[in-house]
Amino acid sequence: MKPLSGKCRRGDINHHSPLDPVLADGESRQDTLVTSIDGQKDALRKKGCNCKI
């Protein structure tokens, strides 16, 4: 997951998903998944952006 997060920081990937304010706890790091990795990949595929995932 680190290589993908690096691309996000550099701006190579620009996918915005709304965050439920209830889930925003103010921490600088997310330690639990809201959606599984497979679920996140499926959501990206459905956006039709041709990302290499």
TORBAFI-482753 format. One line per 5 residues: for each residue x, y, z of N, C-alpha, C, O, CB. Coordinates in nm, 4 decimals, padded with zeros to 6 digits. Glycine has a CB too. Layout:
N
X Y Z X Y Z X Y Z X Y Z X Y Z | ...
This chain:
53
00.0818 -00.1194 00.0000 00.0000 00.0000 00.0000 00.0866 00.1264 00.0000 00.0390 00.2313 -00.0433 -00.0933 -00.0005 00.1206 | 00.2088 00.1208 00.0456 00.2949 00.2387 00.0497 00.3207 00.2989 -00.0883 00.3140 00.4210 -00.1020 00.4262 00.2033 00.1142 | 00.3505 00.2176 -00.1933 00.3762 00.2789 -00.3231 00.2568 00.3603 -00.3732 00.2757 00.4676 -00.4306 00.4116 00.1719 -00.4247 | 00.1356 00.3118 -00.3527 00.0174 00.3836 -00.3979 -00.0001 00.5128 -00.3201 -00.0350 00.6156 -00.3782 -00.1068 00.2964 -00.3838 | 00.0239 00.5092 -00.1884 00.0096 00.6312 -00.1092 00.1127 00.7353 -00.1512 00.0848 00.8551 -00.1469 00.0237 00.6001 00.0405
00.2301 00.6913 -00.1913 00.3309 00.7847 -00.2405 00.2851 00.8538 -00.3673 00.3081 00.9735 -00.3841 00.4620 00.7127 -00.2654 | 00.2214 00.7810 -00.4560 00.1687 00.8403 -00.5786 00.0619 00.9434 -00.5463 00.0542 01.0476 -00.6115 00.1117 00.7319 -00.6709 | -00.0195 00.9156 -00.4473 -00.1239 01.0099 -00.4078 -00.0619 01.1395 -00.3585 -00.1081 01.2479 -00.3942 -00.2140 00.9491 -00.2992 | 00.0420 01.1294 -00.2769 00.1078 01.2492 -00.2237 00.1714 01.3318 -00.3352 00.1688 01.4548 -00.3305 00.2142 01.2102 -00.1203 | 00.2284 01.2650 -00.4352 00.2923 01.3371 -00.5459 00.1896 01.3977 -00.6397 00.2223 01.4872 -00.7176 00.3845 01.2440 -00.6237
00.0671 01.3508 -00.6336 -00.0362 01.4047 -00.7211 -00.0592 01.3218 -00.8453 -00.1337 01.3636 -00.9340 -00.0012 01.5431 -00.7607 | 00.0034 01.2044 -00.8543 -00.0167 01.1191 -00.9710 -00.1577 01.0605 -00.9732 -00.2098 01.0259 -01.0792 00.0869 01.0067 -00.9730 | -00.2173 01.0499 -00.8581 -00.3522 00.9940 -00.8465 -00.4385 01.0976 -00.7768 -00.3982 01.1552 -00.6757 -00.3525 00.8573 -00.7680 | -00.5566 01.1210 -00.8307 -00.6410 01.2253 -00.7742 -00.7849 01.1755 -00.7643 -00.8701 01.2162 -00.8434 -00.6335 01.3540 -00.8596 | -00.8121 01.0897 -00.6698 -00.9460 01.0368 -00.6477 -00.9981 01.0935 -00.5169 -00.9401 01.0709 -00.4107 -00.9463 00.8807 -00.6456
-01.1057 01.1660 -00.5253 -01.1638 01.2244 -00.4050 -01.2878 01.1459 -00.3670 -01.3782 01.1273 -00.4485 -01.1978 01.3742 -00.4260 | -01.2914 01.1011 -00.2463 -01.4071 01.0313 -00.1923 -01.4484 01.1038 -00.0650 -01.3643 01.1365 00.0188 -01.3759 00.8797 -00.1648 | -01.5775 01.1285 -00.0509 -01.6209 01.1994 00.0697 -01.5995 01.1151 00.1951 -01.6165 00.9932 00.1927 -01.7682 01.2385 00.0580 | -01.5624 01.1808 00.3038 -01.5433 01.1142 00.4311 -01.6603 01.1488 00.5217 -01.6937 01.2659 00.5398 -01.4084 01.1544 00.4960 | -01.7213 01.0473 00.5776 -01.8288 01.0675 00.6735 -01.7695 01.1394 00.7947 -01.6762 01.0878 00.8563 -01.8959 00.9310 00.7145
-01.8210 01.2570 00.8302 -01.7661 01.3321 00.9439 -01.7627 01.2518 01.0744 -01.6802 01.2792 01.1616 -01.8470 01.4578 00.9652 | -01.8499 01.1548 01.0879 -01.8508 01.0707 01.2080 -01.7205 00.9903 01.2183 -01.6749 00.9585 01.3282 -01.9729 00.9751 01.2063 | -01.6615 00.9581 01.1031 -01.5404 00.8769 01.1007 -01.4132 00.9600 01.1148 -01.3061 00.9042 01.1388 -01.5349 00.7976 00.9729 | -01.4225 01.0897 01.1007 -01.3058 01.1773 01.1117 -01.2767 01.2019 01.2599 -01.3478 01.2769 01.3268 -01.3294 01.3125 01.0359 | -01.1718 01.1380 01.3093 -01.1435 01.1472 01.4525 -01.0278 01.2411 01.4853 -00.9882 01.2525 01.6013 -01.1134 01.0105 01.5068
-00.9735 01.3082 01.3841 -00.8664 01.4040 01.4086 -00.7271 01.3440 01.4148 -00.6298 01.4178 01.4300 -00.8929 01.4749 01.5344 | -00.7148 01.2144 01.4036 -00.5833 01.1502 01.4060 -00.5106 01.1786 01.2753 -00.5741 01.1961 01.1713 -00.5965 00.9973 01.4291 | -00.3791 01.1831 01.2800 -00.3001 01.2082 01.1597 -00.2814 01.0820 01.0767 -00.2364 01.0881 00.9623 -00.1646 01.2656 01.1972 | -00.3155 00.9695 01.1340 -00.2960 00.8413 01.0659 -00.4196 00.7541 01.0844 -00.4756 00.7459 01.1937 -00.1696 00.7687 01.1196 | -00.4613 00.6891 00.9756 -00.5758 00.5994 00.9808 -00.5275 00.4611 01.0202 -00.4390 00.4056 00.9551 -00.6505 00.5955 00.8450
-00.5848 00.4042 01.1265 -00.5390 00.2724 01.1705 -00.6420 00.1627 01.1497 -00.6127 00.0461 01.1761 -00.5014 00.2778 01.3150 | -00.7605 00.1959 01.1038 -00.8614 00.0949 01.0713 -00.9200 00.1260 00.9347 -00.9357 00.2423 00.8975 -00.9733 00.0898 01.1794 | -00.9517 00.0222 00.8616 -01.0108 00.0397 00.7293 -01.1610 00.0606 00.7402 -01.2295 -00.0113 00.8129 -00.9804 -00.0813 00.6401 | -01.2113 00.1589 00.6681 -01.3553 00.1815 00.6599 -01.4123 00.0856 00.5561 -01.5204 00.0293 00.5735 -01.3880 00.3306 00.6233 | -01.3376 00.0686 00.4485 -01.3735 -00.0222 00.3392 -01.2536 -00.1127 00.3143 -01.1393 -00.0670 00.3173 -01.4142 00.0567 00.2082
-01.2791 -00.2400 00.2898 -01.1694 -00.3339 00.2657 -01.0866 -00.2912 00.1444 -01.1337 -00.2144 00.0605 -01.2243 -00.4762 00.2449 | -00.9647 -00.3406 00.1356 -00.8776 -00.3114 00.0207 -00.9465 -00.3541 -00.1087 -00.9466 -00.2796 -00.2067 -00.7403 -00.3836 00.0353 | -01.0049 -00.4737 -00.1089 -01.0749 -00.5207 -00.2294 -01.1916 -00.4285 -00.2639 -01.2156 -00.3999 -00.3812 -01.1257 -00.6650 -00.2096 | -01.2633 -00.3825 -00.1631 -01.3749 -00.2905 -00.1859 -01.3276 -00.1580 -00.2439 -01.3931 -00.1008 -00.3310 -01.4504 -00.2659 -00.0560 | -01.2125 -00.1089 -00.1950 -01.1559 00.0152 -00.2475 -01.1136 -00.0014 -00.3932 -01.1368 00.0873 -00.4753 -01.0361 00.0595 -00.1625
-01.0519 -00.1146 -00.4250 -01.0097 -00.1406 -00.5628 -01.1307 -00.1496 -00.6554 -01.1282 -00.0961 -00.7662 -00.9272 -00.2706 -00.5705 | -01.2364 -00.2170 -00.6104 -01.3583 -00.2267 -00.6909 -01.4172 -00.0883 -00.7170 -01.4606 -00.0597 -00.8286 -01.4620 -00.3161 -00.6210 | -01.4191 -00.0025 -00.6155 -01.4729 00.1331 -00.6310 -01.3919 00.2117 -00.7339 -01.4487 00.2842 -00.8156 -01.4731 00.2073 -00.4956 | -01.2577 00.1974 -00.7300 -01.1738 00.2661 -00.8282 -01.1990 00.2138 -00.9691 -01.2051 00.2916 -01.0643 -01.0262 00.2499 -00.7923 | -01.2135 00.0827 -00.9825 -01.2421 00.0255 -01.1153 -01.3730 00.0800 -01.1709 -01.3828 00.1077 -01.2904 -01.2483 -00.1286 -01.1080
-01.4729 00.0954 -01.0857 -01.6046 00.1436 -01.1299 -01.6021 00.2891 -01.1734 -01.6914 00.3338 -01.2454 -01.7060 00.1265 -01.0190 | -01.4996 00.3642 -01.1301 -01.4889 00.5048 -01.1717 -01.4471 00.5158 -01.3177 -01.4632 00.6213 -01.3791 -01.3884 00.5796 -01.0828 | -01.3937 00.4080 -01.3736 -01.3591 00.4065 -01.5149 -01.2430 00.4979 -01.5521 -01.2414 00.5521 -01.6626 -01.4778 00.4444 -01.5946 | -01.1471 00.5163 -01.4640 -01.0375 00.6099 -01.4887 -00.9123 00.5418 -01.5455 -00.8110 00.6078 -01.5691 -01.0022 00.6815 -01.3601 | -00.9192 00.4122 -01.5671 -00.8062 00.3354 -01.6225 -00.6829 00.3334 -01.5335 -00.5710 00.3226 -01.5834 -00.7682 00.3911 -01.7559
-00.7017 00.3435 -01.4031 -00.5904 00.3327 -01.3093 -00.5336 00.1919 -01.3118 -00.6062 00.0949 -01.3335 -00.6351 00.3699 -01.1669 | -00.4053 00.1814 -01.2898 -00.3404 00.0505 -01.2799 -00.3472 00.0054 -01.1350 -00.2619 00.0423 -01.0542 -00.1920 00.0557 -01.3304 | -00.4474 -00.0736 -01.1019 -00.4622 -00.1220 -00.9662 -00.4603 -00.2720 -00.9647 -00.4716 -00.3329 -00.8584 -00.5900 -00.0701 -00.9034
